[in-house]
């Protein structure tokens, strides 16, 4: 288009490419998207990688790997319920298009519409996030049984830890078609598991398929098997944060050989990885480290809870105490009775130190459209006016 938008001149596309060759150049190569991190712990960061030395006629090796892992093929039908600006849905739809498959794109996720689309288009493949699982499971039984889901072959999920109870119920409903993976937009490494592997290692996000995994303590020393620590990878693909050398340095180990995005987890004796939380959301109460993900995972299984966030709030004696903020299910009255019920529910299933001392209620929790919980603005309200966060 003609004219100007702010200080940026706008020119017609034909004019912009007039001096460009109309035939492929001799050394034409595939580009890659500069994706952005989700921004759950701060401003989204552009992730810049070296351009691959791959001609357009050949797929990127990573895409070949994913197509085999998730059984992509030309006659499949892919249903995308997540926003395409997020790296995982964008890549999944791109893979489906490159395979010559049919892609069905939802403008926004609605659990009942999702089931209807599976039946209508005979969907074979889809990728979801755990929040979508929870909302599907909380549909009335008649709605969950209304549609024919028998064409589903592969249901992939990632982006956040999935509560064990939620995944168990999804496997019971959909069968052994659920695949899970863990990775970061930064491309540090990649773990994955199918249903059978998960059932044998409940709660895992899989074994390492790409990258070299290390679980380290705060002194950058390896921790024993089964002990939580920060997740580091000897970087599978080189990257840097766009125009942010300090963040790039912060994500690197002192010797520059490993990278992290701040996730915390542990590895079992069989080499399966489990996520505990993000280091930035760890609660330190009376000198004890508490990872709130376990409590969040439990709360969302309560029939009166639509969504939940757990984090640390000020406590003059302990430094921090555990707080839960809950979004009740429609028609459920928030108040002291529900608060007491939820605290008692947590205490029946968790050690008391991990349980919330109090519960606040909200109409809706700040989740990104990708399904990730954006806890920072919630937590910041309780720390307003404090000089430090501990």
C-alpha positions in Angstrom: 0.0 0.0 0.0 1.0 3.6 -0.4 1.5 6.2 2.2 3.3 6.1 5.6 2.5 4.4 8.9 4.2 6.4 11.6 7.9 6.8 10.6 7.9 3.6 8.5 7.4 4.2 4.7 5.0 1.8 3.0 5.6 0.8 -0.6 3.7 -1.5 -3.0 5.0 -5.1 -3.1 5.5 -5.0 -6.8 7.8 -2.0 -6.4 9.7 -3.6 -3.5 10.6 -6.7 -5.6 11.0 -5.1 -9.0 14.8 -5.4 -8.8 14.7 -9.0 -7.5 15.3 -12.0 -9.8 12.1 -13.8 -11.0 13.8 -17.2 -11.0 15.4 -19.1 -8.1 18.9 -18.0 -7.2 21.7 -20.6 -7.4 22.4 -20.8 -3.7 18.8 -20.5 -2.5 18.4 -21.8 1.1 15.6 -22.3 3.6 15.2 -19.6 6.2 13.9 -20.1 9.7 11.4 -18.0 11.7 12.8 -15.9 14.5 10.4 -17.1 17.2 9.7 -15.4 20.5 9.5 -16.9 23.9 6.1 -17.0 25.6 6.9 -14.3 28.1 5.4 -16.0 31.1 8.3 -14.8 33.3 9.0 -11.5 31.6 8.9 -9.7 28.3 9.0 -12.1 25.3 12.4 -12.5 23.8 13.3 -13.0 20.1 15.3 -16.2 19.6 17.9 -15.9 16.8 19.5 -19.0 15.3 22.0 -19.5 12.5 20.3 -20.0 9.1 20.4 -23.7 8.0 22.3 -24.7 5.0 19.3 -26.5 3.5 17.8 -26.0 0.0 14.0 -25.4 -0.2 13.5 -28.8 -1.8 14.6 -30.6 1.4 12.9 -30.4 4.8 14.9 -29.3 7.8 16.2 -32.4 9.7 14.2 -31.4 12.8 11.0 -31.6 10.8 11.9 -35.0 9.5 12.5 -36.1 13.1 9.1 -34.7 14.2 7.2 -36.2 11.3 8.4 -39.6 12.1 7.9 -39.2 15.9 4.2 -38.1 15.5 3.4 -40.2 12.4 2.5 -37.3 10.0 1.3 -38.3 6.6 -0.4 -36.9 3.5 -3.9 -38.2 4.3 -4.1 -37.1 7.9 -6.4 -34.3 9.2 -4.8 -32.0 11.8 -6.9 -29.9 14.2 -5.1 -26.8 15.7 -6.9 -25.4 18.8 -4.1 -23.1 19.8 -2.9 -19.6 18.5 -0.5 -19.8 15.5 1.8 -17.1 16.9 3.0 -19.7 19.4 5.9 -21.8 18.2 4.5 -25.2 18.8 1.1 -24.8 17.0 2.8 -22.9 14.2 5.3 -25.7 13.6 2.7 -28.4 13.9 0.5 -26.7 11.2 3.6 -26.1 9.1 4.5 -29.8 9.3 0.9 -30.8 8.3 0.9 -28.4 5.3 4.3 -29.6 4.1 3.1 -33.2 4.4 0.1 -32.3 2.1 -2.4 -32.9 4.9 -5.6 -31.1 5.7 -5.4 -28.5 8.5 -8.4 -27.3 10.5 -7.7 -24.1 12.5 -9.8 -23.0 15.4 -10.1 -19.2 16.0 -10.1 -19.9 19.7 -10.4 -23.0 21.9 -13.8 -24.0 23.0 -14.0 -27.6 24.5 -17.4 -28.5 23.0 -16.6 -27.1 19.6 -13.3 -29.0 19.6 -15.1 -32.3 20.0 -17.6 -31.3 17.3 -14.8 -30.5 14.9 -13.1 -33.8 15.5 -16.2 -35.6 14.5 -17.1 -33.3 11.6 -13.7 -33.4 9.9 -12.7 -36.9 11.0 -9.6 -35.5 12.7 -6.6 -37.8 13.1 -4.0 -35.6 14.7 -4.1 -32.6 17.1 -1.8 -30.8 19.6 -3.2 -29.4 22.9 -2.1 -28.0 26.2 -3.0 -29.4 29.7 -5.5 -26.6 30.4 -7.5 -27.7 27.3 -7.5 -31.3 28.7 -8.9 -30.0 32.0 -11.6 -28.0 30.3 -12.6 -31.0 28.1 -12.8 -33.2 31.2 -15.1 -30.8 33.0 -17.7 -30.9 30.3 -20.9 -32.7 31.4 -20.7 -36.4 30.7 -23.4 -36.2 28.0 -21.4 -33.6 26.1 -18.2 -35.7 26.3 -20.0 -38.7 24.9 -21.9 -36.8 22.2 -19.3 -36.9 19.5 -17.5 -39.6 17.7 -13.7 -39.3 18.4 -12.7 -42.7 17.0 -10.7 -41.2 14.1 -8.1 -39.6 16.6 -4.8 -41.3 16.2 -2.3 -38.9 17.8 -3.0 -36.3 20.4 0.2 -34.4 21.4 0.5 -32.1 24.4 3.2 -29.8 25.8 3.8 -26.2 26.9 3.1 -26.8 30.6 3.3 -29.8 33.1 0.1 -31.9 32.9 -1.4 -33.0 36.3 -1.1 -36.8 36.6 -4.8 -37.1 37.4 -5.8 -35.1 34.3 -3.6 -37.2 32.0 -4.9 -40.4 33.5 -8.5 -39.4 32.8 -7.6 -38.3 29.3 -6.0 -41.7 28.5 -9.0 -43.5 30.0 -11.2 -41.4 27.7 -9.2 -41.2 24.4 -7.1 -44.3 24.8 -3.3 -44.8 24.3 -2.9 -42.1 21.6 -1.5 -39.3 23.8 2.0 -38.2 23.2 3.9 -35.7 25.4 7.1 -33.7 24.8 9.1 -31.1 26.6 11.2 -28.5 24.9 11.8 -24.7 24.7 11.5 -22.3 21.9 15.2 -21.7 22.4 15.8 -25.3 21.1 18.0 -26.4 23.9 16.9 -30.0 23.9 13.9 -32.2 23.5 12.3 -35.0 25.5 9.2 -37.1 24.6 7.2 -40.1 25.6 4.2 -42.0 24.3 1.2 -43.2 26.3 2.8 -46.6 27.2 6.0 -44.9 28.4 4.1 -42.4 30.4 2.0 -45.0 32.1 5.1 -46.8 33.2 6.6 -43.5 34.5 3.5 -41.4 35.5 4.2 -37.7 35.5 7.2 -37.8 33.2 7.7 -35.6 30.2 9.8 -38.2 28.5 13.4 -39.3 27.8 15.9 -37.1 26.0 15.8 -37.5 22.2 17.8 -34.3 21.3 20.4 -32.5 23.3 22.5 -33.5 26.4 20.6 -33.1 29.6 22.1 -32.1 33.0 20.3 -31.5 36.3 22.4 -29.1 38.4 22.2 -27.4 41.8 22.8 -23.7 42.5 26.6 -24.3 42.4 26.4 -25.9 38.9 27.1 -29.3 40.4 25.1 -32.5 39.3 22.4 -33.6 41.8 21.7 -37.3 42.6 19.0 -39.1 40.5 15.6 -38.3 41.7 16.7 -34.9 43.2 15.2 -31.8 41.7 17.6 -29.2 40.2 17.7 -26.7 37.4 17.5 -28.2 33.9 20.5 -27.5 31.7 21.2 -28.7 28.2 24.5 -28.9 26.4 22.8 -26.8 23.7 21.4 -28.8 20.9 21.1 -25.8 18.6 23.0 -22.5 19.0 20.9 -19.5 19.7 21.0 -15.9 21.1 18.3 -13.6 22.3 17.8 -10.9 19.7 19.4 -7.5 20.7 19.8 -8.8 24.3 23.4 -10.0 25.0 22.9 -9.9 28.8 19.9 -12.3 28.7 21.9 -14.5 26.4 24.8 -14.6 28.9 22.3 -15.2 31.8 21.0 -18.3 30.0 24.5 -19.7 29.6 26.6 -21.7 32.0 29.8 -19.9 33.2 31.9 -21.8 30.6 29.3 -21.1 27.9 28.7 -24.8 27.0 25.2 -25.2 28.5 22.0 -23.3 28.5 18.8 -23.1 30.6 15.4 -21.5 30.5 15.0 -21.8 34.3 12.9 -25.0 34.5 13.3 -27.3 37.5 13.0 -31.0 37.4 14.6 -34.4 38.1 15.5 -37.6 36.3 14.5 -41.1 37.5 16.6 -44.3 37.3 15.3 -45.1 33.8 16.4 -41.7 32.4 12.9 -40.2 32.3 12.6 -36.4 33.1 10.0 -34.9 35.4 9.2 -31.2 35.6 8.8 -29.7 39.1 8.4 -26.0 38.4 10.2 -22.9 37.2 13.0 -21.7 39.3 11.5 -18.2 39.4 8.3 -19.4 41.0 9.9 -21.4 43.8 8.7 -20.5 47.3 11.1 -20.3 50.2 9.2 -20.6 53.4 11.1 -20.9 56.6 14.2 -22.0 54.6 12.3 -24.8 52.9 12.1 -24.8 49.1 8.5 -25.4 47.8 7.6 -25.8 44.2 4.0 -24.7 43.6 3.3 -26.8 40.5 2.3 -29.8 42.6 -0.4 -27.9 44.5 -1.7 -26.3 41.3 -1.9 -29.7 39.6 -3.9 -31.0 42.6 -6.3 -28.0 42.8 -7.4 -28.2 39.2 -8.7 -31.7 39.8 -11.2 -30.4 42.4 -14.7 -30.3 40.9 -15.3 -26.8 42.0 -12.1 -25.4 40.5 -11.8 -24.2 36.9 -8.2 -23.0 37.2 -5.7 -22.3 39.9 -2.4 -20.5 40.5 -0.1 -21.0 43.5 2.8 -18.8 44.5 4.6 -17.2 47.5 3.3 -14.1 49.3 5.0 -12.2 52.1 5.1 -13.7 55.6 7.1 -11.7 58.2 8.1 -14.8 60.1 8.7 -17.3 57.4 9.7 -15.0 54.6 7.0 -16.4 52.3 3.9 -18.5 52.6 1.9 -20.4 50.1 -1.1 -18.6 48.5 -3.6 -20.0 46.0 -5.7 -17.9 43.7 -8.6 -19.9 42.3 -11.1 -19.5 39.4 -14.2 -21.3 40.5 -16.3 -23.3 38.1 -19.4 -21.5 36.7 -22.2 -21.5 39.3 -19.9 -22.2 42.2 -20.0 -19.7 45.0 -16.6 -18.3 46.1 -16.2 -17.5 49.8 -14.9 -18.8 53.2 -16.7 -22.2 52.8 -15.0 -23.0 49.5 -11.7 -21.7 50.8 -11.8 -24.0 53.8 -12.9 -26.9 51.6 -9.9 -26.4 49.2 -7.3 -26.0 51.9 -8.6 -29.3 53.5 -8.6 -31.0 50.1 -4.9 -30.0 49.7 -4.0 -31.2 53.2 -5.5 -34.6 52.5 -3.2 -35.1 49.5 0.0 -33.0 50.2 2.4 -32.3 53.0 1.1 -29.4 55.0 4.0 -27.1 54.1 3.1 -27.4 50.4 -0.6 -26.4 51.0 -2.0 -22.9 50.7 -2.6 -21.0 54.0 -5.2 -19.0 52.3 -7.2 -18.9 49.0 -8.3 -15.9 47.1 -10.8 -16.1 44.2 -11.0 -14.4 40.8 -13.3 -14.5 37.8 -10.5 -15.5 35.5 -6.8 -16.3 35.8 -4.4 -14.6 33.4 -3.5 -17.5 31.0 -1.9 -16.8 27.7 -3.8 -18.1 24.7 -1.0 -20.7 24.5 -2.3 -22.2 27.8 0.5 -21.0 29.9 -0.3 -19.5 33.2 1.0 -15.9 33.6 1.5 -15.7 37.3 3.8 -12.7 37.5 1.0 -10.0 37.7 -0.9 -12.1 40.3 2.1 -12.4 42.5 3.2 -8.8 42.1 0.0 -7.5 43.7 1.0 -9.2 47.0 4.5 -7.9 46.9 3.7 -4.3 46.1 5.7 -1.9 48.4 8.2 -4.6 49.4 11.8 -3.9 48.8 12.7 -7.5 48.3 10.9 -10.8 47.3 11.9 -13.0 50.2 
